[in-house]
Amino acid sequence: MSNKSSRFSKVEGLVQRLADGHRPRGVGEVLLTATLRAASVGWWMGAATRSLAFDLGLKRVRRAGCPVIGIGNLSVGGTGKTPMVIETARLLAESGRRVAVVSRGYRRRSGGEVVVVSDGRSVLASRDEAGDEPSMIAQSLPGVAVVVGADRTAAARKAIEIADPAAILLDDGFQHRALARDCDIVLWDALRSADTSALLPRGLLREGLGALRRAHALVFTRCNLAPSRRHLLSRIKRIAPHLTVFHAEVEPTGLFDSREPENALPADSLHGRRVAAWCGLGNPASFWKTLEVLGAKIVCRQAFPDHYRPSAADLSALADKAVRRGAEWVVTTEKDLQNSDEGWDASIPLRVLRVKMTLGADTERYARFLAGFLPGS
């Protein structure tokens, strides 16, 4: 990685440890933590002022022209948002409703313009034009239109123009209040429940817990990988007692060869196998935990910053380390495969773990909840 990325990773790593309840280590981390805490006050003041402007009608809110359901976070990244968008779109489509997905398209190279990633018939934009996550959504949801744009209202209207959906899913839009929503669903990673009060950059929260008062539902994700959330749920319910709460789980659905995607193996093929693992996710711990639950023996691991695009040198170093540690496979995620421009050119196989988010016992209740915000329900 570059020196800039390396410095960023050190700060990001400290923030992750603080969010998991660990104390700073050494004088340097103590001083950095104090600096981050002071900066968090400035972040809170800016976020609170902006939110108040919308509450008072000082900032304009525009409607798209059809029901909009937002799926977002209070925290930055790593909650399983993309799999949850895919599962929500799938449930709506199975109920016979045409649905479209609108996203900003983070780190895409197509600037601020509105881009049709999929018109519901075919994928029309590359990953560079769409962004890694919208590209994944489009590939996972044939029949669902996907549109990206910095101006989410313009993107939503474009989605209506090309697909005439019964509903639009707004991806990662809880803080994007300029587009009116009929329903806001906030995700909370069940693996991150130790620190629920620290705002950026000291912690991981974009807004304080009080922002949950404007949400309609809270979904705890990765519940099958985490301990009890009773204490956290009790605290949230005191702040926002109206919230409908759901519980979602990560379900591994297969393991495929990066060079031959059609050559799939069951996910439990990882059981007892020595693997090297790498990812560029908002919460890499979720990937490590999933591999461990599947019975993999992780002999080495590498976490890059979220959305990181590894170079050929990065991938070569990963392969060499994996071989030295006696790994049989190198394992990564679908999102990271999307971001691997250089491809995998190594003698050791690269396997890609495919997962989905499932509501389990809450599936029917969640489907009824969604239907309540749509016409004809």
C-alpha positions as CSV (number, residue, x, y, z in Angstrom):
1,M,0.0,0.0,0.0
2,S,1.0,3.6,-0.4
3,N,2.4,5.6,2.6
4,K,-0.9,7.6,2.6
5,S,-3.0,4.4,2.7
6,S,-0.7,3.0,5.4
7,R,-1.1,6.1,7.6
8,F,-4.9,6.0,7.1
9,S,-5.0,2.3,8.1
10,K,-3.2,3.1,11.3
11,V,-5.8,5.7,12.3
12,E,-8.6,3.5,11.0
13,G,-7.2,0.6,13.1
14,L,-7.2,2.7,16.2
15,V,-10.7,3.9,15.7
16,Q,-11.8,0.3,15.2
17,R,-10.1,-0.8,18.4
18,L,-11.7,2.1,20.4
19,A,-15.1,1.2,19.0
20,D,-14.6,-2.4,20.1
21,G,-13.9,-1.2,23.7
22,H,-10.1,-1.3,23.7
23,R,-8.0,1.3,25.4
24,P,-5.3,3.3,23.4
25,R,-1.8,1.8,23.6
26,G,1.2,4.0,24.3
27,V,1.6,7.8,24.5
28,G,1.2,8.3,20.7
29,E,-2.3,6.6,20.7
30,V,-3.4,8.4,23.8
31,L,-2.5,11.8,22.2
32,L,-4.2,10.8,18.9
33,T,-7.3,9.6,20.8
34,A,-7.5,13.0,22.5
35,T,-7.2,14.8,19.2
36,L,-9.9,12.6,17.6
37,R,-12.2,13.3,20.6
38,A,-11.8,17.0,20.2
39,A,-12.5,16.7,16.4
40,S,-15.6,14.7,17.2
41,V,-17.1,17.7,18.9
42,G,-16.8,19.7,15.7
43,W,-18.3,16.8,13.7
44,W,-21.3,16.7,16.1
45,M,-21.9,20.4,15.9
46,G,-21.9,20.2,12.1
47,A,-24.1,17.2,11.9
48,A,-26.6,18.6,14.4
49,T,-26.7,22.0,12.7
50,R,-27.4,20.3,9.3
51,S,-30.1,18.1,10.7
52,L,-31.8,21.0,12.5
53,A,-31.9,22.9,9.2
54,F,-33.9,20.1,7.6
55,D,-36.1,19.8,10.7
56,L,-37.0,23.5,10.6
57,G,-37.6,23.4,6.8
58,L,-34.5,25.7,6.1
59,K,-33.2,23.1,3.7
60,R,-35.3,21.8,0.9
61,V,-36.6,18.2,0.8
62,R,-37.8,17.0,-2.6
63,R,-40.0,14.0,-3.5
64,A,-39.0,11.5,-6.2
65,G,-42.5,10.7,-7.4
66,C,-42.9,7.2,-6.0
67,P,-42.4,5.6,-2.5
68,V,-38.7,5.7,-1.4
69,I,-37.4,3.2,1.2
70,G,-34.0,4.2,2.6
71,I,-31.5,1.6,3.9
72,G,-28.6,3.2,5.7
73,N,-26.4,3.4,8.8
74,L,-25.7,5.5,11.7
75,S,-22.1,4.3,11.5
76,V,-19.6,4.4,8.7
77,G,-19.5,1.2,6.5
78,G,-19.3,-2.4,7.5
79,T,-22.9,-3.2,8.5
80,G,-23.8,-5.5,5.6
81,K,-25.7,-2.8,3.8
82,T,-25.1,-4.1,0.2
83,P,-26.4,-7.7,1.0
84,M,-29.3,-6.1,2.9
85,V,-30.3,-3.9,-0.1
86,I,-30.1,-7.0,-2.3
87,E,-32.3,-9.1,0.1
88,T,-34.8,-6.3,0.4
89,A,-35.1,-5.8,-3.3
90,R,-35.4,-9.6,-3.8
91,L,-38.3,-9.7,-1.3
92,L,-40.1,-6.8,-3.0
93,A,-39.6,-8.3,-6.4
94,E,-40.9,-11.7,-5.2
95,S,-44.1,-9.9,-4.0
96,G,-44.7,-8.9,-7.6
97,R,-43.5,-5.3,-7.2
98,R,-41.1,-3.6,-9.6
99,V,-38.2,-2.1,-7.7
100,A,-35.2,0.1,-8.5
101,V,-32.1,0.9,-6.4
102,V,-30.5,4.4,-6.2
103,S,-27.0,4.9,-4.8
104,R,-24.4,7.6,-4.7
105,G,-21.8,5.2,-6.2
106,Y,-18.9,5.7,-3.9
107,R,-15.5,6.1,-5.4
108,R,-16.8,5.7,-9.0
109,R,-14.8,7.3,-11.7
110,S,-17.7,8.8,-13.6
111,G,-17.9,12.1,-11.7
112,G,-21.1,13.5,-10.3
113,E,-23.4,12.7,-13.2
114,V,-26.3,10.3,-13.1
115,V,-25.4,6.9,-14.5
116,V,-27.8,4.0,-15.3
117,V,-25.9,1.0,-14.1
118,S,-28.7,-1.4,-15.0
119,D,-32.0,-0.7,-16.7
120,G,-33.5,-3.9,-15.3
121,R,-32.7,-5.8,-18.5
122,S,-29.0,-5.7,-18.7
123,V,-26.0,-4.2,-16.9
124,L,-24.9,-1.0,-18.8
125,A,-22.1,0.4,-16.8
126,S,-18.7,-0.9,-15.7
127,R,-17.5,-1.0,-12.1
128,D,-15.4,2.1,-12.6
129,E,-18.5,4.0,-13.8
130,A,-20.8,2.6,-11.2
131,G,-18.8,2.0,-8.1
132,D,-18.1,-1.4,-6.6
133,E,-21.2,-1.9,-4.5
134,P,-23.8,-0.7,-7.1
135,S,-22.0,-2.9,-9.7
136,M,-22.5,-5.9,-7.3
137,I,-26.1,-5.0,-6.7
138,A,-26.8,-4.8,-10.5
139,Q,-25.1,-8.2,-11.1
140,S,-27.0,-9.8,-8.3
141,L,-30.4,-8.5,-9.2
142,P,-31.4,-9.1,-12.8
143,G,-34.7,-7.4,-13.5
144,V,-33.9,-4.5,-11.0
145,A,-32.9,-1.1,-12.3
146,V,-29.8,0.4,-10.6
147,V,-29.0,4.1,-10.9
148,V,-26.1,6.1,-9.3
149,G,-25.7,9.8,-8.8
150,A,-24.4,12.4,-6.3
151,D,-27.8,14.1,-6.6
152,R,-30.0,11.2,-5.3
153,T,-33.2,13.0,-6.3
154,A,-32.1,13.3,-9.9
155,A,-31.0,9.6,-9.8
156,A,-34.4,8.6,-8.4
157,R,-36.3,10.4,-11.1
158,K,-34.1,8.8,-13.7
159,A,-34.9,5.4,-12.2
160,I,-38.6,6.2,-12.4
161,E,-38.2,7.3,-16.0
162,I,-36.5,4.1,-17.1
163,A,-38.2,1.5,-14.9
164,D,-41.5,2.9,-13.5
165,P,-40.9,1.2,-10.1
166,A,-43.4,0.6,-7.4
167,A,-40.7,1.6,-4.9
168,I,-37.1,2.9,-4.9
169,L,-34.5,1.6,-2.5
170,L,-32.2,4.4,-1.5
171,D,-28.8,2.8,-0.7
172,D,-26.9,4.3,2.2
173,G,-29.1,7.4,2.3
174,F,-30.0,7.9,6.0
175,Q,-28.0,11.1,6.2
176,H,-29.1,12.2,2.7
177,R,-32.2,14.1,3.8
178,A,-32.7,16.1,0.6
179,L,-34.6,13.2,-0.9
180,A,-37.8,12.5,1.0
181,R,-38.3,8.9,2.2
182,D,-41.5,7.1,3.1
183,C,-39.5,4.7,5.3
184,D,-36.0,4.7,6.8
185,I,-34.4,1.5,7.8
186,V,-31.2,1.7,9.8
187,L,-28.7,-1.2,10.0
188,W,-26.6,-1.9,13.1
189,D,-23.8,-4.4,12.9
190,A,-24.3,-6.8,15.9
191,L,-20.6,-7.3,16.1
192,R,-20.2,-3.7,17.0
193,S,-22.0,-3.1,20.2
194,A,-19.4,-2.0,22.7
195,D,-19.1,1.7,21.9
196,T,-22.4,3.3,20.9
197,S,-21.7,6.9,21.6
198,A,-18.5,8.1,19.9
199,L,-18.9,10.2,16.7
200,L,-16.4,10.5,13.8
201,P,-13.5,10.8,13.8
202,R,-13.1,9.5,17.4
203,G,-15.6,6.7,16.8
204,L,-17.7,5.2,13.9
205,L,-21.0,7.1,14.3
206,R,-22.0,9.7,11.6
207,E,-24.8,10.9,14.0
208,G,-25.7,10.4,17.6
209,L,-28.2,7.7,18.6
210,G,-30.9,10.4,18.8
211,A,-31.0,10.4,15.0
212,L,-32.8,7.0,15.3
213,R,-36.0,9.0,16.2
214,R,-36.5,9.8,12.5
215,A,-36.1,6.1,11.5
216,H,-38.9,3.6,11.2
217,A,-37.0,0.3,11.7
218,L,-33.7,-1.0,13.0
219,V,-32.1,-4.2,11.6
220,F,-29.4,-5.9,13.6
221,T,-27.2,-7.6,11.1
222,R,-24.8,-10.6,11.5
223,C,-26.7,-11.7,14.5
224,N,-25.4,-15.3,14.1
225,L,-21.9,-14.1,14.5
226,A,-22.4,-11.9,17.6
227,P,-23.3,-12.2,21.3
228,S,-26.5,-10.9,22.9
229,R,-27.6,-7.4,22.0
230,R,-30.0,-7.1,24.9
231,H,-28.2,-4.2,26.6
232,L,-27.8,-2.2,23.4
233,L,-31.4,-2.8,22.3
234,S,-32.6,-1.6,25.7
235,R,-30.7,1.6,25.3
236,I,-31.9,2.2,21.8
237,K,-35.5,1.5,22.8
238,R,-35.3,4.2,25.5
239,I,-34.2,6.7,22.8
240,A,-36.5,5.6,20.0
241,P,-39.3,3.3,21.4
242,H,-41.3,3.4,18.1
243,L,-38.7,1.5,16.1
244,T,-39.6,-1.9,14.6
245,V,-36.7,-4.2,15.2
246,F,-35.5,-7.0,13.0
247,H,-32.7,-9.5,13.2
248,A,-30.7,-10.6,10.1
249,E,-28.0,-13.2,9.7
250,V,-25.1,-13.7,7.3
251,E,-25.6,-16.9,5.2
252,P,-22.6,-18.1,3.2
253,T,-24.0,-19.5,-0.1
254,G,-20.9,-20.8,-1.9
255,L,-17.3,-20.5,-2.7
256,F,-16.1,-20.0,-6.3
257,D,-12.8,-19.9,-8.1
258,S,-11.8,-16.4,-9.1
259,R,-10.8,-17.6,-12.6
260,E,-13.8,-19.9,-13.1
261,P,-16.8,-18.3,-11.3
262,E,-19.0,-21.2,-12.6
263,N,-16.8,-23.6,-10.7
264,A,-18.5,-23.3,-7.3
265,L,-18.0,-25.3,-4.1
266,P,-20.2,-25.4,-1.0
267,A,-19.1,-22.9,1.6
268,D,-18.5,-25.7,4.1
269,S,-15.5,-26.8,1.9
270,L,-13.6,-24.3,4.1
271,H,-13.9,-26.6,7.1
272,G,-10.5,-27.7,8.4
273,R,-8.7,-26.0,5.5
274,R,-5.7,-23.7,6.0
275,V,-6.4,-20.4,4.3
276,A,-5.0,-16.9,3.9
277,A,-7.7,-14.3,4.0
278,W,-7.8,-10.7,2.8
279,C,-10.5,-8.0,2.3
280,G,-11.1,-4.3,2.0
281,L,-14.3,-3.9,4.0
282,G,-15.7,-1.4,6.5
283,N,-15.6,-4.1,9.2
284,P,-13.1,-6.8,8.3
285,A,-13.8,-8.6,11.6
286,S,-17.1,-9.8,10.1
287,F,-15.2,-11.6,7.3
288,W,-12.7,-13.3,9.6
289,K,-15.6,-14.4,11.9
290,T,-17.6,-15.9,9.0
291,L,-14.5,-17.9,7.9
292,E,-14.0,-19.1,11.5
293,V,-17.6,-20.1,11.9
294,L,-17.2,-22.2,8.7
295,G,-14.3,-24.0,10.3
296,A,-11.5,-22.4,8.2
297,K,-8.0,-22.2,9.8
298,I,-6.8,-18.7,9.1
299,V,-3.0,-18.8,8.9
300,C,-2.7,-15.1,7.9
301,R,-5.0,-12.2,7.2
302,Q,-4.7,-8.8,5.6
303,A,-7.2,-6.0,6.0
304,F,-7.1,-3.1,3.5
305,P,-9.1,0.2,3.8
306,D,-12.7,-0.1,2.7
307,H,-13.1,-0.1,-1.1
308,Y,-9.3,-0.5,-1.6
309,R,-8.1,-1.6,-5.0
310,P,-5.0,-3.8,-4.5
311,S,-2.1,-3.4,-6.9
312,A,-0.4,-6.3,-8.6
313,A,2.4,-5.9,-5.9
314,D,-0.2,-6.1,-3.1
315,L,-1.6,-9.4,-4.6
316,S,1.8,-10.8,-5.2
317,A,2.9,-10.2,-1.6
318,L,-0.3,-11.8,-0.4
319,A,0.3,-14.9,-2.4
320,D,3.9,-15.2,-1.3
321,K,2.9,-14.8,2.4
322,A,0.1,-17.4,2.0
323,V,2.6,-19.9,0.5
324,R,5.1,-19.3,3.3
325,R,2.4,-19.9,5.9
326,G,1.3,-23.1,4.4
327,A,-2.1,-22.0,3.1
328,E,-4.0,-24.2,0.7
329,W,-6.2,-21.4,-0.6
330,V,-6.4,-17.6,-0.4
331,V,-9.9,-16.4,0.3
332,T,-11.6,-13.0,-0.3
333,T,-15.0,-11.5,-0.8
334,E,-17.1,-10.7,-3.9
335,K,-16.7,-7.0,-3.3
336,D,-12.9,-7.4,-3.1
337,L,-12.8,-9.4,-6.3
338,Q,-14.7,-6.5,-8.0
339,N,-11.9,-4.2,-6.8
340,S,-9.0,-6.4,-8.0
341,D,-8.0,-4.6,-11.2
342,E,-4.9,-6.6,-11.6
343,G,-6.6,-10.0,-11.3
344,W,-5.0,-13.0,-9.5
345,D,-1.9,-14.3,-11.1
346,A,-0.5,-16.7,-8.6
347,S,0.0,-20.5,-8.3
348,I,-2.1,-20.7,-5.1
349,P,-5.9,-20.7,-5.8
350,L,-8.0,-17.7,-4.9
351,R,-11.5,-18.6,-3.7
352,V,-14.2,-16.0,-3.3
353,L,-16.8,-16.4,-0.6
354,R,-20.3,-15.6,-1.6
355,V,-22.7,-14.6,1.2
356,K,-26.2,-13.2,1.5
357,M,-28.2,-11.5,4.2
358,T,-31.2,-13.3,5.4
359,L,-34.0,-12.3,7.8
360,G,-34.6,-15.9,8.9
361,A,-37.6,-16.1,11.2
362,D,-38.2,-12.3,10.6
363,T,-38.6,-12.7,6.9
364,E,-42.4,-12.6,6.6
365,R,-42.7,-9.9,9.2
366,Y,-40.1,-7.8,7.4
367,A,-41.9,-8.3,4.0
368,R,-45.2,-7.2,5.6
369,F,-43.5,-4.2,7.1
370,L,-42.1,-3.1,3.7
371,A,-45.5,-3.6,2.1
372,G,-47.1,-1.2,4.6
373,F,-45.3,1.7,2.9
374,L,-46.3,0.9,-0.6
375,P,-49.5,1.6,-2.6
376,G,-52.2,-1.1,-2.7
377,S,-51.2,-2.6,0.7
